[in-house]
Every structure is written in C-alpha cells, then in structure tokens.
C-alpha cells in the first residue's frame, strides 16, 4: 500500500492519554492517512465502531473501563468487524500478553515509545500479510474457506497443517473442533475445544465452542458454566449474554434469563440486531410486553420493515390493536409491495371483528401475490364471518 491508498482509509486511534493520541495522529498524517478518528477509552471506541465505518484500529492495551485487549475481543467476536486490522500498543510485552492477544488475533504490536517509521513499517507489514499471508495464516485461511463451503474434512486437514506449523496454537485447535462440530462429531469437537482451553485458558471462542457442544449433548448446565466463565473473562459481550439468556430460559430459570437478556441489550446500545433477537426470545416465551420494548429499541437504532412487522405481532398479541395498526402502516409505507404486511393487517382487523376492513387488506395482499394460499383461506373465512355477522 502507498500513501494515496492510506488517504482513503479511516483509522481509529484509541488511548486514554490525550498526548499519546495526538502523537499517533501526527505520525499517521505523516505516513499519509487523512481520515483519523479518536476515542479516549475502549468503551467509546466500541460505540464508534458500531456506528461508523473504520478501516483499522490502533489501540493502547491499558485503559480504564474497557482495556485494549477487551476491545480486541469484541472486534473479533463480532462478525461485522472480525477482519478489521488491529494494532496493539503497550508499554511492555510479557509472554502471557503475547499469548492472550495473539489468540485473539491481533495483527501487530508496538512497544512504547516508538517512532513514525516503526508505525509505518508495522502497518505496511499488516497489509502485506493480508495480501500474502505467512504459511500458518494461509492454512488457517484455507481452512476457513473449506469450513464455510461445508468441506469439513478438508477444513480439518488445513487446520491440522496450521497446527503442525504452530503446535502451540489454541486458535487452530478451536477451528478443528469447529469443523468437527459442524460435521456432527461432538466427541471430537469436545476434545479439540478442551485442548484449545488447555493451551490458552483465556481463549473465549473455545469456551463458546465447547458450550455449544454441551448444549447439543443436552448438558445445558455445563454449557451455562462455560458461558459464565467466558463472561468472567470478557463481561460485556452482548451476544454471549443473549445466548446465556436463552440457556437459562431453557432450564426454566426465568430470573437469570431475564438478567442476561437485559445485559445483552445494555451492552448493545447501537446494535439493532441484538435487540431484535432479544425481542424474538421474549415473543417465543410469551412475554409480549418485553418483546415489544425490545423491538422498539431495535427500531430506534435502525428502522426495519421486518422489525416493524414483529413489533406489530407483539402488540396484536397484547390486544393493543390500534398501536399495532399504526406500526403496520409505517412498515407498509416503507415496503408497499410486501404482501405479508397486508396479510397481517387483515388478521389484525379480523381479530377486531372488522371483517370488511380485513377482507380489503387480504385482497390487497392477493393482488401482490395471487398464489398466497393462506391469504385466500383467510379471505374466504372473513367473508363468511362477515356474512354471518350481517344476518
């Protein structure tokens, strides 16, 4: 990469020391970066990452609230951000820190103090490695490609080759376990996740992988213990809290389930998907009021026809018919050719015994999709009920 390419990128600089942020920003401008944003701690950085497009993160390790390694974990845990280049800055590097961050897939280290040339070289190395990965990363990349295409045996082979290159890798062991889990071999999946945790007890993805294996095996209590352990290491991951909430509800522990779901939303202030998923959990468990609140939170973050539709269903089940009707109208305004929305309004009006209105909405749905058989049945039933009401 050259300075003209750097100029198109946005870099996030995260450090609790103002002077350090200013120094790094000046270095980045000297290298050729023009779009630089900053955050004084990991919490602020996480908020920024969830609402803005960033191409690279440069973060200090030691910060209040959310330290750099926790920010790195959150980035690697999030499917939208997982491949984001991440440089860690620290005053000293111990072997334990190297292991901890390496298995969280940090792209590079810089030890304070450093000069602009060291930062430039590190950034150039990161992007060179992205384009031409070293043998270990190349095998890991091959394995992930096989994994996503469903070629699980080939994925195991690639990850095993990566493990041969780097025998102490918890990450490679975890991915072997993931391949076996997708293949349906829970025995091998359990073995490799346990090996990953033996190598690195801080490796969060292995806790989650092993938890999923135990859940499939019906060992819900063991699955919960692993997720709780992961939350002790990294307490603010919203998706982990969401999964814990589901597990607690599965065991019948509504109090802990509720607490976990609320924590999921609290730690996902700018993530509409988490609020939507929490709403779905509440809706499935018959908690329509809480479902409606979660769906409303999601819409406040990002308007979505799907979520408006789900909110309408939650309100309808609470018998808040006019509120539901208003919500459906907003969704229809956004997608006037969505037959499901008209169908759901028809069902709403049918429950209100407003049969003429219901029939009109069913007819509108059928204009959009004449083969909507469920809608045909509901229209027939509505017309029959309307006729019965008249007589």
C-alpha positions as CSV (number, residue, x, y, z in Angstrom):
1,X,0.0,0.0,0.0
2,X,1.1,3.6,-0.6
3,X,0.1,7.0,0.8
4,X,-2.7,7.5,-1.8
5,X,-4.4,4.3,-0.6
6,X,-3.9,5.2,3.0
7,X,-5.6,8.6,2.4
8,X,-8.8,6.7,1.5
9,X,-8.9,4.8,4.8
10,X,-10.3,5.7,8.2
11,X,-8.2,4.9,11.3
12,X,-9.4,4.8,14.8
13,X,-6.9,5.8,17.5
14,X,-7.8,4.7,21.0
15,X,-5.7,5.7,24.0
16,X,-6.7,7.2,27.4
17,X,-3.8,9.7,27.2
18,X,-4.5,12.8,25.1
19,X,-0.9,13.5,24.3
20,X,-0.4,9.9,23.0
21,X,-3.5,10.1,20.8
22,X,-2.1,13.4,19.4
23,X,1.3,11.9,18.8
24,X,-0.1,8.9,16.9
25,X,-2.4,11.1,14.8
26,X,0.6,13.2,13.8
27,X,2.5,10.1,12.8
28,X,-0.4,8.8,10.8
29,X,-0.8,12.1,8.9
30,X,3.0,11.9,8.2
31,X,2.5,8.4,6.8
32,X,-0.3,9.5,4.5
33,X,-3.6,8.9,6.5
34,X,-6.1,11.8,6.3
35,X,-9.2,10.4,8.0
36,X,-8.4,9.8,11.7
37,X,-11.0,9.4,14.5
38,X,-10.2,9.0,18.2
39,X,-11.5,7.6,21.4
40,X,-10.3,8.1,25.0
41,X,-11.2,4.5,26.1
42,X,-12.3,1.2,24.8
43,X,-15.9,1.9,25.6
44,X,-16.0,5.0,23.4
45,X,-14.1,3.2,20.7
46,X,-16.7,0.3,20.7
47,X,-19.5,2.8,20.3
48,X,-17.8,4.5,17.4
49,X,-17.1,1.1,15.7
50,X,-20.8,0.3,15.9
51,X,-21.9,3.5,14.2
52,X,-19.1,4.4,11.8
53,X,-17.0,2.7,9.1
54,X,-13.4,2.2,10.3
55,X,-10.7,0.5,8.3
56,X,-8.1,0.0,11.0
57,X,-7.8,0.3,14.8
58,X,-4.7,1.4,16.8
59,X,-5.3,0.9,20.5
60,X,-3.5,1.1,23.8
61,X,-3.6,-2.1,25.9
62,X,-4.0,-0.4,29.3
63,X,-7.1,1.8,29.5
64,X,-9.9,2.4,32.1
65,X,-13.4,0.9,31.6
66,X,-12.6,-1.3,28.5
67,X,-8.9,-2.1,28.0
68,X,-7.4,-2.7,24.6
69,X,-7.5,-6.5,24.8
70,X,-11.2,-6.5,25.6
71,X,-11.8,-4.1,22.7
72,X,-9.9,-6.5,20.5
73,X,-12.0,-9.5,21.8
74,X,-15.2,-7.6,21.0
75,X,-14.0,-6.8,17.5
76,X,-13.0,-10.5,16.8
77,X,-16.3,-11.7,18.3
78,X,-18.4,-9.5,16.0
79,X,-19.0,-10.9,12.5
80,X,-19.2,-7.4,11.0
81,X,-15.8,-6.4,12.4
82,X,-13.9,-9.7,12.7
83,X,-11.4,-8.9,9.8
84,X,-10.6,-5.4,10.9
85,X,-6.8,-4.8,11.1
86,X,-5.9,-4.1,14.8
87,X,-2.6,-2.8,16.2
88,X,-2.0,-3.1,19.9
89,X,0.2,-0.5,21.7
90,X,1.7,-1.3,25.1
91,X,4.4,-0.1,27.4
92,X,5.7,-3.6,27.9
93,X,5.1,-7.1,26.4
94,X,5.1,-10.2,28.6
95,X,4.8,-13.7,27.2
96,X,1.3,-14.0,28.8
97,X,0.2,-10.8,27.0
98,X,1.6,-12.1,23.7
99,X,-0.4,-15.3,24.0
100,X,-3.5,-13.6,25.2
101,X,-3.6,-11.1,22.3
102,X,-2.2,-13.5,19.6
103,X,-5.1,-15.9,20.1
104,X,-7.5,-13.0,20.0
105,X,-5.9,-12.5,16.6
106,X,-4.2,-9.1,17.0
107,X,-2.4,-8.1,13.8
108,X,0.6,-6.4,15.3
109,X,2.3,-4.9,18.4
110,X,4.1,-1.7,19.0
111,X,6.0,-1.0,22.3
112,X,6.1,2.5,23.7
113,X,8.0,4.7,22.9
114,X,8.1,4.2,19.1
115,X,8.8,6.4,16.1
116,X,6.7,7.1,13.0
117,X,8.9,4.7,10.9
118,X,8.1,1.8,13.2
119,X,4.4,2.6,13.0
120,X,4.6,2.8,9.2
121,X,6.6,-0.5,8.9
122,X,4.0,-2.2,11.2
123,X,1.1,-1.0,9.1
124,X,2.8,-2.0,5.9
125,X,3.6,-5.5,7.2
126,X,-0.1,-6.0,8.3
127,X,-1.4,-5.1,4.9
128,X,1.3,-7.2,3.2
129,X,0.4,-10.1,5.3
130,X,-3.3,-9.6,4.4
131,X,-2.4,-9.8,0.8
132,X,0.3,-12.5,1.1
133,X,-0.3,-14.4,4.4
134,X,2.5,-16.4,6.0
135,X,2.2,-20.2,6.0
136,X,0.3,-20.5,9.2
137,X,-2.2,-17.8,8.3
138,X,-2.5,-19.2,4.8
139,X,-3.5,-22.6,6.1
140,X,-6.0,-21.0,8.5
141,X,-7.5,-19.0,5.7
142,X,-7.8,-22.2,3.6
143,X,-9.4,-24.0,6.5
144,X,-12.0,-21.2,7.0
145,X,-12.8,-21.3,3.3
146,X,-13.4,-25.1,3.4
147,X,-15.4,-24.7,6.6
148,X,-17.8,-22.1,5.0
149,X,-18.2,-24.3,1.9
150,X,-19.1,-27.3,4.0
151,X,-15.9,-29.3,3.1
152,X,-15.3,-30.2,6.8
153,X,-12.7,-33.0,6.2
154,X,-10.7,-30.6,4.1
155,X,-11.1,-27.9,6.7
156,X,-9.7,-30.3,9.4
157,X,-6.8,-31.1,7.1
158,X,-5.9,-27.4,6.6
159,X,-6.2,-26.5,10.3
160,X,-4.1,-29.6,11.2
161,X,-1.4,-28.4,8.8
162,X,-1.6,-25.0,10.5
163,X,-1.2,-26.7,13.9
164,X,1.9,-28.5,12.5
165,X,3.4,-25.2,11.7
166,X,2.5,-23.7,15.1
167,X,2.0,-26.5,17.6
168,X,1.1,-24.2,20.5
169,X,-1.9,-22.6,18.7
170,X,-5.2,-22.7,20.6
171,X,-6.8,-21.0,17.6
172,X,-6.0,-23.9,15.2
173,X,-7.3,-26.4,17.8
174,X,-10.5,-24.5,18.2
175,X,-11.1,-24.4,14.4
176,X,-10.5,-28.1,14.2
177,X,-13.2,-28.5,16.9
178,X,-15.5,-26.2,15.0
179,X,-15.1,-28.3,11.8
180,X,-16.0,-31.5,13.8
181,X,-18.9,-29.7,15.4
182,X,-20.4,-28.7,12.1
183,X,-19.8,-32.2,10.8
184,X,-21.8,-33.5,13.8
185,X,-19.0,-35.2,15.6
186,X,-19.5,-33.9,19.1
187,X,-16.9,-36.2,20.6
188,X,-14.0,-34.8,18.5
189,X,-15.5,-31.3,18.8
190,X,-15.3,-31.6,22.6
191,X,-11.8,-32.9,22.5
192,X,-10.4,-30.1,20.4
193,X,-12.1,-27.3,22.2
194,X,-10.8,-28.7,25.5
195,X,-7.3,-28.8,24.0
196,X,-7.6,-25.2,23.0
197,X,-8.5,-24.2,26.5
198,X,-5.7,-26.2,28.0
199,X,-3.3,-24.3,25.7
200,X,-4.9,-20.9,26.4
201,X,-7.4,-20.7,29.3
202,X,-8.2,-17.1,28.1
203,X,-9.4,-18.2,24.7
204,X,-13.1,-17.1,24.6
205,X,-14.1,-18.8,21.4
206,X,-13.2,-22.2,22.8
207,X,-15.4,-21.6,25.8
208,X,-18.3,-20.8,23.4
209,X,-17.5,-23.7,21.1
210,X,-17.5,-26.2,23.9
211,X,-20.6,-24.6,25.4
212,X,-22.4,-25.2,22.1
213,X,-21.2,-28.9,22.0
214,X,-22.6,-29.4,25.5
215,X,-25.9,-27.8,24.6
216,X,-26.2,-30.2,21.6
217,X,-25.5,-33.1,24.0
218,X,-28.2,-31.9,26.4
219,X,-25.7,-30.8,29.0
220,X,-27.3,-27.4,29.5
221,X,-26.0,-26.8,33.0
222,X,-22.4,-27.5,31.8
223,X,-23.0,-25.2,28.8
224,X,-24.1,-22.4,31.1
225,X,-21.0,-22.8,33.3
226,X,-18.7,-22.3,30.3
227,X,-20.6,-19.2,29.1
228,X,-20.4,-17.8,32.7
229,X,-16.6,-18.4,32.7
230,X,-16.3,-16.7,29.4
231,X,-18.3,-13.7,30.8
232,X,-15.9,-13.5,33.7
233,X,-13.0,-13.0,31.3
234,X,-15.0,-10.7,28.9
235,X,-18.0,-9.4,30.7
236,X,-19.5,-7.0,28.1
237,X,-20.2,-9.2,25.1
238,X,-23.9,-8.8,24.2
239,X,-24.2,-11.9,22.1
240,X,-22.8,-14.0,24.9
241,X,-25.3,-12.6,27.3
242,X,-28.0,-13.3,24.7
243,X,-27.0,-16.9,24.4
244,X,-26.8,-17.2,28.2
245,X,-30.3,-15.8,28.4
246,X,-31.6,-18.5,26.1
247,X,-29.8,-21.2,28.0
248,X,-31.2,-20.0,31.4
249,X,-34.7,-19.9,29.9
250,X,-34.2,-23.4,28.6
251,X,-33.6,-24.6,32.1
252,X,-36.6,-22.7,33.5
253,X,-34.5,-20.1,35.3
254,X,-36.5,-17.0,34.2
255,X,-34.8,-14.6,36.7
256,X,-31.3,-15.3,35.4
257,X,-32.6,-15.5,31.8
258,X,-34.1,-12.0,32.2
259,X,-30.9,-10.6,33.7
260,X,-28.8,-12.0,30.9
261,X,-31.2,-10.6,28.2
262,X,-31.2,-7.2,29.8
263,X,-27.4,-7.2,29.9
264,X,-27.3,-8.2,26.2
265,X,-29.4,-5.1,25.3
266,X,-27.4,-2.9,27.8
267,X,-24.2,-3.8,26.1
268,X,-25.6,-3.5,22.6
269,X,-26.7,0.2,22.7
270,X,-26.1,0.6,18.9
271,X,-26.7,-2.9,17.7
272,X,-30.2,-3.3,16.4
273,X,-29.8,-7.0,15.7
274,X,-29.2,-7.9,19.3
275,X,-32.4,-6.0,20.4
276,X,-34.3,-7.8,17.6
277,X,-33.1,-11.2,18.7
278,X,-33.9,-10.4,22.4
279,X,-37.4,-9.4,21.2
280,X,-37.8,-12.8,19.4
281,X,-36.8,-14.6,22.6
282,X,-39.3,-12.8,24.6
283,X,-42.0,-13.3,21.9
284,X,-41.4,-17.0,21.8
285,X,-41.7,-17.2,25.6
286,X,-45.0,-15.3,25.7
287,X,-43.5,-12.1,27.1
288,X,-45.2,-9.8,24.6
289,X,-44.7,-6.6,26.6
290,X,-41.0,-7.1,26.9
291,X,-40.8,-8.3,23.2
292,X,-42.5,-5.0,22.1
293,X,-40.0,-3.0,24.1
294,X,-37.0,-4.8,22.6
295,X,-38.4,-4.4,19.1
296,X,-39.0,-0.7,19.7
297,X,-35.4,-0.4,20.9
298,X,-34.2,-2.0,17.6
299,X,-36.3,0.3,15.5
300,X,-34.9,3.4,17.4
301,X,-31.5,2.3,16.3
302,X,-32.3,1.3,12.8
303,X,-35.7,1.2,11.1
304,X,-36.6,-2.1,9.6
305,X,-39.7,-3.5,7.9
306,X,-39.1,-6.9,9.5
307,X,-38.9,-5.5,13.0
308,X,-41.9,-3.3,12.5
309,X,-43.8,-6.4,11.5
310,X,-42.6,-8.3,14.5
311,X,-43.5,-5.3,16.8
312,X,-47.0,-5.4,15.2
313,X,-47.3,-9.0,16.1
314,X,-46.3,-8.4,19.7
315,X,-48.7,-5.6,20.1
316,X,-51.5,-7.6,18.5
317,X,-50.9,-10.4,20.9
318,X,-51.2,-7.8,23.7
319,X,-54.6,-6.7,22.2
320,X,-53.1,-3.3,21.5
321,X,-54.8,-3.3,18.1
322,X,-54.6,0.4,17.2
323,X,-51.0,0.7,18.2
324,X,-50.3,-2.4,16.1
325,X,-52.2,-1.0,13.1
326,X,-50.1,2.2,13.2
327,X,-46.9,0.2,13.3
328,X,-48.0,-1.9,10.3
329,X,-48.9,1.3,8.3
330,X,-45.3,2.5,8.9
331,X,-44.0,-0.8,7.5
332,X,-46.3,-0.7,4.5
333,X,-45.1,2.9,3.8
334,X,-41.6,1.5,3.6
335,X,-42.5,-1.6,1.6
336,X,-45.8,-1.1,-0.2
337,X,-45.4,-4.3,-2.2
338,X,-44.9,-6.6,0.8
339,X,-48.0,-8.9,0.8
340,X,-47.2,-10.3,4.3
341,X,-47.7,-6.8,5.8
342,X,-51.2,-6.5,4.3
343,X,-52.0,-10.1,5.3
344,X,-51.0,-9.3,8.9
345,X,-53.1,-6.2,9.0
346,X,-56.0,-8.3,7.7
347,X,-55.5,-10.7,10.6
348,X,-55.4,-7.8,13.0
349,X,-58.7,-6.4,11.7
350,X,-60.2,-9.8,11.7
351,X,-59.4,-10.2,15.4
352,X,-61.2,-6.9,15.9
353,X,-64.2,-8.3,14.1
354,X,-63.7,-5.5,11.5
355,X,-64.4,-8.0,8.7
356,X,-64.9,-5.6,5.8
357,X,-61.6,-3.9,6.5
358,X,-59.9,-7.3,7.0
359,X,-61.2,-8.5,3.6
360,X,-59.8,-5.4,1.9
361,X,-56.4,-6.0,3.3
362,X,-56.4,-9.7,2.3
363,X,-57.5,-8.7,-1.2
364,X,-54.5,-6.2,-1.4
365,X,-52.2,-9.0,-0.3
366,X,-53.6,-11.2,-3.1
367,X,-53.1,-8.5,-5.7
368,X,-49.4,-8.6,-4.9
369,X,-49.2,-12.4,-4.6
370,X,-52.2,-14.2,-6.2
371,X,-50.8,-17.6,-5.1
372,X,-50.8,-16.7,-1.4
373,X,-52.9,-19.7,-0.4
374,X,-53.1,-18.9,3.4
375,X,-54.4,-15.5,2.5
376,X,-57.0,-17.0,0.2
377,X,-58.2,-19.1,3.0
378,X,-58.3,-16.2,5.4
379,X,-60.2,-14.1,2.9
380,X,-62.8,-16.8,2.5
381,X,-63.2,-17.2,6.2
382,X,-63.5,-13.4,6.7
383,X,-66.2,-13.1,4.0
384,X,-68.2,-16.0,5.7
385,X,-67.9,-14.4,9.1
386,X,-68.9,-11.0,7.7
387,X,-72.0,-12.6,6.1
388,X,-72.8,-14.3,9.4
389,X,-72.5,-11.1,11.3
390,X,-74.9,-9.3,8.9
391,X,-77.5,-12.0,9.4
